Amino acid sequence: MIILYHQNNTVTQVWNDSLGEDVPVRLASIADTLFQAAHAFPESLLFWCHESQRNHFNKESISEIFHHKKIMAFYNPAEENYFPDSIGYVDESLFANPNKNTKYATWFASAAIGGISCEVLLRLEKEIVRDTDFDYFLHSLAKLWMPHGLLCYSEPRLLLHSDTNYKTPKASTKTVFRFVRQHYKFRWVFLLLLNCILHQKQWALLAFFQSLFYSRRKTDGKALDTLIVQSSRQIINKATADVVIPTIGREQYLYTFLSDLAAQTQLPRKVIIVEQNPTEGSQSHLDFLKNTSWPFAISHTFTHQAGACNARNIALFQIESEWVFFADDDIRVGEDFLETAFSQIAKYGNEVNTLSCLQINEKTVFDAVFQWKTFGSGCSIVKADALKGLQFDLRFEFGFGEDADFGMQLRNRGYDVLYLPFPQILHLKAPIGGFRSKPELAWKDEKIQPKPSPTVMLYRLLHESKTQLEGYKTVSFFKFYKHQSIRNPFRYYKNFKAKWAISLLWANKIKNS
């Protein structure tokens, strides 16, 4: 283990912690020194630590945090981040609004303390710019390589305690515009300026024009593809799985999927089926559950209360196995699906995993494991321990956002959601069951209908920052324009504000219900 101590953007010491000796490496910038140390110790873990954190470094946590090579972890104990809140005008993702109280996937890096594998750093040597501003360098590294399989985390366990009086350097307005120009599509620089004017009354024209002289940093994302990953975490013990399937009016599709499960090389222990039929006096249509011999236990619940959130919550109380496969009733899987999935999960040592779920003739878009921005409630495998005490939020029932919200509940408990490109799930996208009735929404009688949907707004109120919501509003203004009939921009603006206000009103009503 090599530790690079620094202060005032200058290296103060490079320490070989394994041998207990100083390493005589001092270069012009901290980034240059990192790469020099990586060349000298290519098999080691490499850490950076601000002098103020030297006595707070929790070295006992290292083996648990860095359990495979594709992990970059860091922690900022200060209340403020390097980038101001205005970055939310550009980046609406959950990765730009980290929860500092637990392990959390983010590109919001920190020079206070952090670490990365020397092998990873050397693979990226020709892919990244060695900025003299160390915080900028770390943020750029994480932002560029998160989408390509570098797993980046804010990790409070790196420090013995967070009350360390560390002061984070603050990026200037010029630096923010430069970062946006170098890491986002060109239009976002204009949107950042517009949002700064609209919401902060900040006419950042100089920073805007200066950013135009920079070019976007790009990578083909292939540098880490051949890096072998094998987690040291023993995350799978029994490899038992319960399958959760809510269903409503799609008997033949369900039967076909159950047949796929029955043919698995590694059988599930139990299949939990929650059948819904809101028609009064109706009975189950799933006679084949009893009339067919299945090689696993089946727990069947019939309810007149429709809704996938409620159905999955009923199933959550019936889980007995070590793992849970959240599935839709209209999917197909290969016979080695569970066996292959567990093999992939063991490699990365991660508790929450969403798998590739494609429709017929749909092409594969992602072929690498990376940190996923949402959660698939019909295509995910989750360790049961991570689910204890959690439920799908019924405020999202019959709306949009319950999957993403459930994913955020998991993340705020310290669980990351990884996207696994293999094994794949085939989604048949079956027609809606014949006895389903369209639910009556609480805002159906509003003269002006809300836009966006109040449940979409609810998700954003619950999980996004103020600037992220304001940025979303600006983008929505332009996006919605081409999908409506009002061509007069002034009339459209008035109508947009009214629809947004109604959406916000109902979202707050739902939030407080």
VOZALUM-383197 format. One record per residue (C-alpha): residue number from 1; chain; x, y, z. Coordinates in steps of 0.1 Angstrom, whole numbers, padded with zeros to 4 digits. Example, Ala and Ser with C-alpha at 12.3 -4.5 7.8 and 13.67 -1.06 7.14 Angstrom:
! residues 2
[site 1, "A", [0123, -0045, 0078]]
[site 2, "A", [0137, -0011, 0071]]
! end
This chain:
! residues 513
[site 1, "A", [0000, 0000, 0000]]
[site 2, "A", [0014, 0034, -0011]]
[site 3, "A", [0001, 0066, 0005]]
[site 4, "A", [0007, 0100, -0011]]
[site 5, "A", [0003, 0128, 0014]]
[site 6, "A", [-0003, 0163, 0002]]
[site 7, "A", [-0012, 0198, 0012]]
[site 8, "A", [-0017, 0231, -0007]]
[site 9, "A", [-0018, 0211, -0040]]
[site 10, "A", [0017, 0199, -0034]]
[site 11, "A", [0030, 0164, -0024]]
[site 12, "A", [0045, 0163, 0011]]
[site 13, "A", [0054, 0126, 0013]]
[site 14, "A", [0051, 0094, -0006]]
[site 15, "A", [0050, 0066, 0020]]
[site 16, "A", [0053, 0028, 0015]]
[site 17, "A", [0030, 0017, 0042]]
[site 18, "A", [0038, -0020, 0036]]
[site 19, "A", [0075, -0015, 0042]]
[site 20, "A", [0073, 0014, 0065]]
[site 21, "A", [0096, 0036, 0045]]
[site 22, "A", [0096, 0069, 0025]]
[site 23, "A", [0096, 0067, -0013]]
[site 24, "A", [0117, 0095, -0029]]
[site 25, "A", [0091, 0106, -0056]]
[site 26, "A", [0082, 0142, -0059]]
[site 27, "A", [0070, 0157, -0092]]
[site 28, "A", [0055, 0190, -0102]]
[site 29, "A", [0019, 0180, -0096]]
[site 30, "A", [0001, 0155, -0074]]
[site 31, "A", [-0014, 0138, -0105]]
[site 32, "A", [0021, 0134, -0120]]
[site 33, "A", [0034, 0119, -0087]]
[site 34, "A", [0005, 0095, -0086]]
[site 35, "A", [0014, 0080, -0120]]
[site 36, "A", [0051, 0079, -0111]]
[site 37, "A", [0042, 0060, -0079]]
[site 38, "A", [0019, 0037, -0099]]
[site 39, "A", [0048, 0028, -0123]]
[site 40, "A", [0071, 0021, -0093]]
[site 41, "A", [0045, -0001, -0075]]
[site 42, "A", [0022, -0015, -0103]]
[site 43, "A", [0007, -0042, -0081]]
[site 44, "A", [-0002, -0020, -0051]]
[site 45, "A", [-0031, 0000, -0040]]
[site 46, "A", [-0024, 0037, -0042]]
[site 47, "A", [-0039, 0063, -0018]]
[site 48, "A", [-0039, 0100, -0016]]
[site 49, "A", [-0044, 0117, 0018]]
[site 50, "A", [-0045, 0154, 0028]]
[site 51, "A", [-0021, 0161, 0057]]
[site 52, "A", [-0051, 0171, 0078]]
[site 53, "A", [-0065, 0135, 0075]]
[site 54, "A", [-0032, 0117, 0082]]
[site 55, "A", [-0042, 0106, 0117]]
[site 56, "A", [-0078, 0099, 0107]]
[site 57, "A", [-0071, 0074, 0079]]
[site 58, "A", [-0089, 0041, 0087]]
[site 59, "A", [-0065, 0016, 0072]]
[site 60, "A", [-0085, -0013, 0087]]
[site 61, "A", [-0113, -0007, 0063]]
[site 62, "A", [-0092, -0011, 0031]]
[site 63, "A", [-0097, -0048, 0024]]
[site 64, "A", [-0135, -0044, 0027]]
[site 65, "A", [-0137, -0013, 0006]]
[site 66, "A", [-0112, -0023, -0022]]
[site 67, "A", [-0124, -0059, -0027]]
[site 68, "A", [-0116, -0059, -0064]]
[site 69, "A", [-0095, -0038, -0088]]
[site 70, "A", [-0121, -0017, -0105]]
[site 71, "A", [-0129, 0003, -0074]]
[site 72, "A", [-0121, 0040, -0068]]
[site 73, "A", [-0131, 0052, -0034]]
[site 74, "A", [-0128, 0086, -0017]]
[site 75, "A", [-0145, 0107, 0010]]
[site 76, "A", [-0150, 0144, 0016]]
[site 77, "A", [-0156, 0150, 0053]]
[site 78, "A", [-0165, 0186, 0047]]
[site 79, "A", [-0201, 0197, 0045]]
[site 80, "A", [-0196, 0215, 0011]]
[site 81, "A", [-0185, 0198, -0021]]
[site 82, "A", [-0158, 0209, -0045]]
[site 83, "A", [-0184, 0219, -0071]]
[site 84, "A", [-0211, 0243, -0061]]
[site 85, "A", [-0248, 0234, -0063]]
[site 86, "A", [-0250, 0250, -0098]]
[site 87, "A", [-0236, 0217, -0113]]
[site 88, "A", [-0271, 0203, -0106]]
[site 89, "A", [-0284, 0225, -0135]]
[site 90, "A", [-0264, 0203, -0158]]
[site 91, "A", [-0264, 0169, -0141]]
[site 92, "A", [-0298, 0156, -0129]]
[site 93, "A", [-0284, 0121, -0121]]
[site 94, "A", [-0283, 0106, -0086]]
[site 95, "A", [-0245, 0104, -0090]]
[site 96, "A", [-0244, 0142, -0087]]
[site 97, "A", [-0263, 0143, -0054]]
[site 98, "A", [-0244, 0120, -0031]]
[site 99, "A", [-0254, 0109, 0004]]
[site 100, "A", [-0224, 0114, 0025]]
[site 101, "A", [-0236, 0093, 0054]]
[site 102, "A", [-0231, 0060, 0037]]
[site 103, "A", [-0212, 0043, 0008]]
[site 104, "A", [-0227, 0059, -0023]]
[site 105, "A", [-0220, 0058, -0060]]
[site 106, "A", [-0208, 0092, -0073]]
[site 107, "A", [-0182, 0110, -0093]]
[site 108, "A", [-0181, 0137, -0067]]
[site 109, "A", [-0145, 0128, -0057]]
[site 110, "A", [-0123, 0144, -0030]]
[site 111, "A", [-0087, 0152, -0025]]
[site 112, "A", [-0092, 0147, 0013]]
[site 113, "A", [-0087, 0109, 0011]]
[site 114, "A", [-0091, 0082, -0015]]
[site 115, "A", [-0076, 0053, -0033]]
[site 116, "A", [-0073, 0034, -0066]]
[site 117, "A", [-0055, 0003, -0079]]
[site 118, "A", [-0022, 0012, -0095]]
[site 119, "A", [-0030, -0013, -0124]]
[site 120, "A", [-0062, 0007, -0131]]
[site 121, "A", [-0043, 0040, -0130]]
[site 122, "A", [-0017, 0028, -0154]]
[site 123, "A", [-0043, 0015, -0179]]
[site 124, "A", [-0059, 0050, -0179]]
[site 125, "A", [-0025, 0069, -0181]]
[site 126, "A", [-0030, 0078, -0218]]
[site 127, "A", [-0067, 0084, -0214]]
[site 128, "A", [-0068, 0112, -0188]]
[site 129, "A", [-0053, 0147, -0185]]
[site 130, "A", [-0031, 0154, -0155]]
[site 131, "A", [-0047, 0186, -0143]]
[site 132, "A", [-0026, 0206, -0118]]
[site 133, "A", [-0058, 0211, -0097]]
[site 134, "A", [-0059, 0178, -0079]]
[site 135, "A", [-0096, 0180, -0071]]
[site 136, "A", [-0104, 0188, -0107]]
[site 137, "A", [-0082, 0158, -0119]]
[site 138, "A", [-0100, 0134, -0096]]
[site 139, "A", [-0135, 0146, -0106]]
[site 140, "A", [-0126, 0143, -0143]]
[site 141, "A", [-0112, 0108, -0138]]
[site 142, "A", [-0143, 0096, -0120]]
[site 143, "A", [-0168, 0114, -0144]]
[site 144, "A", [-0151, 0100, -0175]]
[site 145, "A", [-0147, 0064, -0164]]
[site 146, "A", [-0178, 0057, -0142]]
[site 147, "A", [-0198, 0049, -0174]]
[site 148, "A", [-0171, 0025, -0185]]
[site 149, "A", [-0169, 0003, -0155]]
[site 150, "A", [-0148, 0021, -0129]]
[site 151, "A", [-0169, 0018, -0098]]
[site 152, "A", [-0166, 0051, -0079]]
[site 153, "A", [-0178, 0056, -0044]]
[site 154, "A", [-0180, 0082, -0016]]
[site 155, "A", [-0169, 0060, 0013]]
[site 156, "A", [-0171, 0073, 0048]]
[site 157, "A", [-0153, 0042, 0062]]
[site 158, "A", [-0120, 0056, 0048]]
[site 159, "A", [-0119, 0079, 0079]]
[site 160, "A", [-0121, 0069, 0115]]
[site 161, "A", [-0145, 0097, 0120]]
[site 162, "A", [-0158, 0125, 0098]]
[site 163, "A", [-0154, 0155, 0122]]
[site 164, "A", [-0119, 0164, 0110]]
[site 165, "A", [-0122, 0201, 0102]]
[site 166, "A", [-0113, 0195, 0066]]
[site 167, "A", [-0120, 0224, 0042]]
[site 168, "A", [-0128, 0215, 0006]]
[site 169, "A", [-0114, 0238, -0020]]
[site 170, "A", [-0142, 0254, -0040]]
[site 171, "A", [-0144, 0254, -0077]]
[site 172, "A", [-0148, 0289, -0092]]
[site 173, "A", [-0176, 0297, -0117]]
[site 174, "A", [-0150, 0296, -0144]]
[site 175, "A", [-0140, 0261, -0134]]
[site 176, "A", [-0176, 0249, -0133]]
[site 177, "A", [-0182, 0261, -0169]]
[site 178, "A", [-0149, 0246, -0180]]
[site 179, "A", [-0158, 0212, -0164]]
[site 180, "A", [-0192, 0212, -0181]]
[site 181, "A", [-0176, 0221, -0215]]
[site 182, "A", [-0151, 0192, -0211]]
[site 183, "A", [-0174, 0165, -0198]]
[site 184, "A", [-0209, 0171, -0212]]
[site 185, "A", [-0224, 0178, -0246]]
[site 186, "A", [-0219, 0213, -0260]]
[site 187, "A", [-0255, 0225, -0254]]
[site 188, "A", [-0251, 0221, -0216]]
[site 189, "A", [-0228, 0251, -0214]]
[site 190, "A", [-0256, 0273, -0228]]
[site 191, "A", [-0282, 0257, -0204]]
[site 192, "A", [-0258, 0262, -0175]]
[site 193, "A", [-0256, 0299, -0184]]
[site 194, "A", [-0294, 0302, -0188]]
[site 195, "A", [-0301, 0285, -0155]]
[site 196, "A", [-0276, 0307, -0137]]
[site 197, "A", [-0293, 0338, -0151]]
[site 198, "A", [-0329, 0325, -0144]]
[site 199, "A", [-0324, 0310, -0109]]
[site 200, "A", [-0293, 0328, -0095]]
[site 201, "A", [-0295, 0361, -0113]]
[site 202, "A", [-0258, 0354, -0122]]
[site 203, "A", [-0247, 0367, -0155]]
[site 204, "A", [-0217, 0344, -0159]]
[site 205, "A", [-0208, 0356, -0194]]
[site 206, "A", [-0171, 0357, -0189]]
[site 207, "A", [-0169, 0322, -0176]]
[site 208, "A", [-0192, 0311, -0204]]
[site 209, "A", [-0171, 0326, -0232]]
[site 210, "A", [-0139, 0313, -0216]]
[site 211, "A", [-0153, 0278, -0216]]
[site 212, "A", [-0158, 0278, -0253]]
[site 213, "A", [-0121, 0277, -0259]]
[site 214, "A", [-0119, 0242, -0243]]
[site 215, "A", [-0128, 0209, -0261]]
[site 216, "A", [-0147, 0179, -0247]]
[site 217, "A", [-0127, 0152, -0231]]
[site 218, "A", [-0135, 0118, -0247]]
[site 219, "A", [-0125, 0082, -0244]]
[site 220, "A", [-0135, 0050, -0262]]
[site 221, "A", [-0140, 0034, -0228]]
[site 222, "A", [-0120, 0002, -0237]]
[site 223, "A", [-0090, 0006, -0214]]
[site 224, "A", [-0106, -0014, -0185]]
[site 225, "A", [-0124, -0040, -0206]]
[site 226, "A", [-0097, -0067, -0202]]
[site 227, "A", [-0090, -0061, -0165]]
[site 228, "A", [-0100, -0093, -0146]]
[site 229, "A", [-0123, -0087, -0118]]
[site 230, "A", [-0127, -0111, -0088]]
[site 231, "A", [-0141, -0098, -0056]]
[site 232, "A", [-0125, -0110, -0023]]
[site 233, "A", [-0160, -0107, -0007]]
[site 234, "A", [-0178, -0140, 0000]]
[site 235, "A", [-0211, -0125, -0008]]
[site 236, "A", [-0228, -0158, -0018]]
[site 237, "A", [-0231, -0185, 0008]]
[site 238, "A", [-0261, -0207, 0000]]
[site 239, "A", [-0269, -0194, -0035]]
[site 240, "A", [-0306, -0200, -0028]]
[site 241, "A", [-0331, -0178, -0045]]
[site 242, "A", [-0368, -0168, -0042]]
[site 243, "A", [-0385, -0154, -0074]]
[site 244, "A", [-0410, -0126, -0069]]
[site 245, "A", [-0437, -0123, -0097]]
[site 246, "A", [-0467, -0100, -0096]]
[site 247, "A", [-0492, -0110, -0122]]
[site 248, "A", [-0525, -0098, -0136]]
[site 249, "A", [-0544, -0114, -0164]]
[site 250, "A", [-0515, -0130, -0183]]
[site 251, "A", [-0518, -0167, -0174]]
[site 252, "A", [-0501, -0181, -0205]]
[site 253, "A", [-0470, -0158, -0202]]
[site 254, "A", [-0467, -0167, -0166]]
[site 255, "A", [-0469, -0204, -0173]]
[site 256, "A", [-0441, -0200, -0200]]
[site 257, "A", [-0418, -0182, -0175]]
[site 258, "A", [-0424, -0208, -0148]]
[site 259, "A", [-0414, -0234, -0173]]
[site 260, "A", [-0382, -0215, -0179]]
[site 261, "A", [-0376, -0215, -0142]]
[site 262, "A", [-0383, -0252, -0139]]
[site 263, "A", [-0356, -0259, -0165]]
[site 264, "A", [-0329, -0240, -0147]]
[site 265, "A", [-0295, -0257, -0141]]
[site 266, "A", [-0297, -0240, -0107]]
[site 267, "A", [-0333, -0241, -0095]]
[site 268, "A", [-0349, -0214, -0074]]
[site 269, "A", [-0360, -0225, -0040]]
[site 270, "A", [-0394, -0208, -0041]]
[site 271, "A", [-0415, -0188, -0065]]
[site 272, "A", [-0437, -0162, -0049]]
[site 273, "A", [-0467, -0153, -0071]]
[site 274, "A", [-0491, -0125, -0062]]
[site 275, "A", [-0521, -0126, -0085]]
[site 276, "A", [-0543, -0096, -0088]]
[site 277, "A", [-0578, -0093, -0101]]
[site 278, "A", [-0598, -0062, -0090]]
[site 279, "A", [-0631, -0076, -0103]]
[site 280, "A", [-0654, -0082, -0073]]
[site 281, "A", [-0662, -0118, -0068]]
[site 282, "A", [-0634, -0130, -0092]]
[site 283, "A", [-0613, -0160, -0084]]
[site 284, "A", [-0578, -0172, -0094]]
[site 285, "A", [-0571, -0182, -0130]]
[site 286, "A", [-0539, -0200, -0122]]
[site 287, "A", [-0551, -0236, -0119]]
[site 288, "A", [-0518, -0248, -0134]]
[site 289, "A", [-0500, -0238, -0102]]
[site 290, "A", [-0517, -0268, -0085]]
[site 291, "A", [-0523, -0291, -0115]]
[site 292, "A", [-0486, -0291, -0126]]
[site 293, "A", [-0457, -0306, -0108]]
[site 294, "A", [-0430, -0279, -0102]]
[site 295, "A", [-0395, -0286, -0090]]
[site 296, "A", [-0397, -0257, -0065]]
[site 297, "A", [-0421, -0245, -0039]]
[site 298, "A", [-0448, -0221, -0050]]
[site 299, "A", [-0464, -0195, -0027]]
[site 300, "A", [-0495, -0181, -0044]]
[site 301, "A", [-0514, -0151, -0031]]
[site 302, "A", [-0547, -0139, -0047]]
[site 303, "A", [-0558, -0103, -0041]]
[site 304, "A", [-0585, -0080, -0054]]
[site 305, "A", [-0562, -0050, -0048]]
[site 306, "A", [-0545, -0042, -0081]]
[site 307, "A", [-0511, -0025, -0082]]
[site 308, "A", [-0475, -0038, -0087]]
[site 309, "A", [-0462, -0019, -0056]]
[site 310, "A", [-0487, -0036, -0033]]
[site 311, "A", [-0482, -0070, -0049]]
[site 312, "A", [-0444, -0068, -0045]]
[site 313, "A", [-0447, -0057, -0009]]
[site 314, "A", [-0469, -0087, -0002]]
[site 315, "A", [-0442, -0109, -0017]]
[site 316, "A", [-0414, -0092, 0003]]
[site 317, "A", [-0429, -0106, 0035]]
[site 318, "A", [-0427, -0141, 0022]]
[site 319, "A", [-0390, -0142, 0013]]
[site 320, "A", [-0370, -0170, 0029]]
[site 321, "A", [-0339, -0175, 0006]]
[site 322, "A", [-0306, -0157, 0006]]
[site 323, "A", [-0313, -0139, -0027]]
[site 324, "A", [-0344, -0125, -0045]]
[site 325, "A", [-0350, -0124, -0082]]
[site 326, "A", [-0375, -0096, -0089]]
[site 327, "A", [-0392, -0107, -0122]]
[site 328, "A", [-0420, -0097, -0145]]
[site 329, "A", [-0446, -0123, -0156]]
[site 330, "A", [-0438, -0118, -0193]]
[site 331, "A", [-0401, -0126, -0195]]
[site 332, "A", [-0380, -0155, -0208]]
[site 333, "A", [-0347, -0167, -0195]]
[site 334, "A", [-0322, -0193, -0206]]
[site 335, "A", [-0317, -0225, -0187]]
[site 336, "A", [-0284, -0213, -0172]]
[site 337, "A", [-0297, -0179, -0162]]
[site 338, "A", [-0295, -0182, -0124]]
[site 339, "A", [-0263, -0201, -0125]]
[site 340, "A", [-0246, -0175, -0147]]
[site 341, "A", [-0261, -0146, -0128]]
[site 342, "A", [-0247, -0159, -0095]]
[site 343, "A", [-0213, -0163, -0112]]
[site 344, "A", [-0213, -0127, -0123]]
[site 345, "A", [-0225, -0115, -0089]]
[site 346, "A", [-0197, -0133, -0071]]
[site 347, "A", [-0171, -0117, -0094]]
[site 348, "A", [-0182, -0082, -0084]]
[site 349, "A", [-0193, -0089, -0048]]
[site 350, "A", [-0224, -0067, -0050]]
[site 351, "A", [-0257, -0071, -0033]]
[site 352, "A", [-0280, -0053, -0058]]
[site 353, "A", [-0278, -0062, -0095]]
[site 354, "A", [-0301, -0052, -0124]]
[site 355, "A", [-0297, -0074, -0154]]
[site 356, "A", [-0300, -0066, -0191]]
[site 357, "A", [-0337, -0069, -0202]]
[site 358, "A", [-0342, -0066, -0239]]
[site 359, "A", [-0373, -0069, -0262]]
[site 360, "A", [-0373, -0091, -0293]]
[site 361, "A", [-0349, -0077, -0319]]
[site 362, "A", [-0336, -0050, -0295]]
[site 363, "A", [-0299, -0046, -0298]]
[site 364, "A", [-0275, -0047, -0268]]
[site 365, "A", [-0265, -0012, -0259]]
[site 366, "A", [-0242, -0018, -0229]]
[site 367, "A", [-0217, -0047, -0228]]
[site 368, "A", [-0199, -0038, -0196]]
[site 369, "A", [-0207, -0039, -0159]]
[site 370, "A", [-0212, -0004, -0145]]
[site 371, "A", [-0231, 0016, -0119]]
[site 372, "A", [-0268, 0018, -0129]]
[site 373, "A", [-0288, 0050, -0126]]
[site 374, "A", [-0321, 0033, -0117]]
[site 375, "A", [-0334, -0001, -0106]]
[site 376, "A", [-0354, -0027, -0125]]
[site 377, "A", [-0382, -0042, -0104]]
[site 378, "A", [-0388, -0068, -0131]]
[site 379, "A", [-0352, -0078, -0138]]
[site 380, "A", [-0330, -0076, -0107]]
[site 381, "A", [-0314, -0100, -0083]]
[site 382, "A", [-0309, -0086, -0048]]
[site 383, "A", [-0295, -0101, -0016]]
[site 384, "A", [-0324, -0106, 0009]]
[site 385, "A", [-0305, -0089, 0037]]
[site 386, "A", [-0305, -0056, 0018]]
[site 387, "A", [-0343, -0058, 0016]]
[site 388, "A", [-0351, -0060, 0053]]
[site 389, "A", [-0375, -0033, 0063]]
[site 390, "A", [-0379, -0019, 0028]]
[site 391, "A", [-0411, -0016, 0008]]
[site 392, "A", [-0421, -0003, -0026]]
[site 393, "A", [-0436, 0032, -0019]]
[site 394, "A", [-0474, 0030, -0025]]
[site 395, "A", [-0474, 0067, -0032]]
[site 396, "A", [-0461, 0057, -0067]]
[site 397, "A", [-0488, 0031, -0073]]
[site 398, "A", [-0502, 0034, -0109]]
[site 399, "A", [-0478, 0061, -0116]]
[site 400, "A", [-0441, 0064, -0126]]
[site 401, "A", [-0410, 0061, -0105]]
[site 402, "A", [-0415, 0032, -0081]]
[site 403, "A", [-0385, 0013, -0095]]
[site 404, "A", [-0362, 0043, -0093]]
[site 405, "A", [-0374, 0052, -0058]]
[site 406, "A", [-0368, 0016, -0046]]
[site 407, "A", [-0333, 0018, -0060]]
[site 408, "A", [-0328, 0050, -0041]]
[site 409, "A", [-0340, 0034, -0009]]
[site 410, "A", [-0313, 0007, -0014]]
[site 411, "A", [-0286, 0033, -0022]]
[site 412, "A", [-0293, 0053, 0009]]
[site 413, "A", [-0287, 0022, 0029]]
[site 414, "A", [-0252, 0019, 0014]]
[site 415, "A", [-0260, -0006, -0014]]
[site 416, "A", [-0249, 0002, -0050]]
[site 417, "A", [-0269, -0009, -0080]]
[site 418, "A", [-0248, -0026, -0107]]
[site 419, "A", [-0259, -0032, -0143]]
[site 420, "A", [-0250, -0067, -0155]]
[site 421, "A", [-0251, -0071, -0193]]
[site 422, "A", [-0251, -0109, -0190]]
[site 423, "A", [-0270, -0131, -0186]]
[site 424, "A", [-0298, -0114, -0206]]
[site 425, "A", [-0335, -0114, -0200]]
[site 426, "A", [-0360, -0114, -0229]]
[site 427, "A", [-0389, -0091, -0223]]
[site 428, "A", [-0419, -0102, -0244]]
[site 429, "A", [-0438, -0070, -0236]]
[site 430, "A", [-0471, -0088, -0233]]
[site 431, "A", [-0505, -0070, -0238]]
[site 432, "A", [-0522, -0058, -0207]]
[site 433, "A", [-0544, -0084, -0191]]
[site 434, "A", [-0580, -0083, -0202]]
[site 435, "A", [-0597, -0075, -0169]]
[site 436, "A", [-0574, -0046, -0159]]
[site 437, "A", [-0592, -0014, -0154]]
[site 438, "A", [-0575, 0020, -0158]]
[site 439, "A", [-0570, 0036, -0124]]
[site 440, "A", [-0587, 0069, -0117]]
[site 441, "A", [-0560, 0094, -0109]]
[site 442, "A", [-0566, 0119, -0081]]
[site 443, "A", [-0559, 0149, -0104]]
[site 444, "A", [-0582, 0137, -0132]]
[site 445, "A", [-0607, 0165, -0127]]
[site 446, "A", [-0581, 0193, -0128]]
[site 447, "A", [-0590, 0217, -0156]]
[site 448, "A", [-0553, 0220, -0164]]
[site 449, "A", [-0537, 0186, -0163]]
[site 450, "A", [-0503, 0184, -0146]]
[site 451, "A", [-0471, 0179, -0165]]
[site 452, "A", [-0449, 0162, -0157]]
[site 453, "A", [-0468, 0134, -0140]]
[site 454, "A", [-0471, 0142, -0102]]
[site 455, "A", [-0454, 0109, -0094]]
[site 456, "A", [-0424, 0119, -0116]]
[site 457, "A", [-0423, 0152, -0097]]
[site 458, "A", [-0426, 0133, -0064]]
[site 459, "A", [-0395, 0113, -0072]]
[site 460, "A", [-0376, 0144, -0080]]
[site 461, "A", [-0387, 0161, -0048]]
[site 462, "A", [-0377, 0132, -0027]]
[site 463, "A", [-0343, 0125, -0043]]
[site 464, "A", [-0329, 0155, -0062]]
[site 465, "A", [-0314, 0188, -0051]]
[site 466, "A", [-0331, 0222, -0056]]
[site 467, "A", [-0308, 0230, -0086]]
[site 468, "A", [-0314, 0196, -0102]]
[site 469, "A", [-0351, 0202, -0101]]
[site 470, "A", [-0347, 0237, -0115]]
[site 471, "A", [-0325, 0223, -0143]]
[site 472, "A", [-0351, 0197, -0151]]
[site 473, "A", [-0377, 0224, -0153]]
[site 474, "A", [-0357, 0243, -0179]]
[site 475, "A", [-0350, 0213, -0200]]
[site 476, "A", [-0387, 0202, -0198]]
[site 477, "A", [-0397, 0237, -0210]]
[site 478, "A", [-0379, 0231, -0243]]
[site 479, "A", [-0387, 0193, -0246]]
[site 480, "A", [-0424, 0197, -0240]]
[site 481, "A", [-0428, 0224, -0266]]
[site 482, "A", [-0426, 0201, -0296]]
[site 483, "A", [-0451, 0177, -0281]]
[site 484, "A", [-0480, 0201, -0277]]
[site 485, "A", [-0502, 0222, -0300]]
[site 486, "A", [-0496, 0258, -0287]]
[site 487, "A", [-0471, 0274, -0311]]
[site 488, "A", [-0472, 0309, -0296]]
[site 489, "A", [-0442, 0309, -0272]]
[site 490, "A", [-0457, 0333, -0247]]
[site 491, "A", [-0490, 0314, -0245]]
[site 492, "A", [-0470, 0282, -0242]]
[site 493, "A", [-0449, 0296, -0214]]
[site 494, "A", [-0480, 0305, -0194]]
[site 495, "A", [-0495, 0271, -0200]]
[site 496, "A", [-0463, 0253, -0191]]
[site 497, "A", [-0461, 0273, -0158]]
[site 498, "A", [-0497, 0263, -0150]]
[site 499, "A", [-0491, 0226, -0157]]
[site 500, "A", [-0459, 0226, -0137]]
[site 501, "A", [-0476, 0243, -0107]]
[site 502, "A", [-0504, 0217, -0107]]
[site 503, "A", [-0478, 0189, -0109]]
[site 504, "A", [-0459, 0204, -0080]]
[site 505, "A", [-0491, 0209, -0060]]
[site 506, "A", [-0502, 0172, -0064]]
[site 507, "A", [-0467, 0159, -0059]]
[site 508, "A", [-0466, 0177, -0025]]
[site 509, "A", [-0500, 0164, -0016]]
[site 510, "A", [-0489, 0128, -0024]]
[site 511, "A", [-0456, 0134, -0005]]
[site 512, "A", [-0475, 0144, 0026]]
[site 513, "A", [-0502, 0118, 0023]]
! end
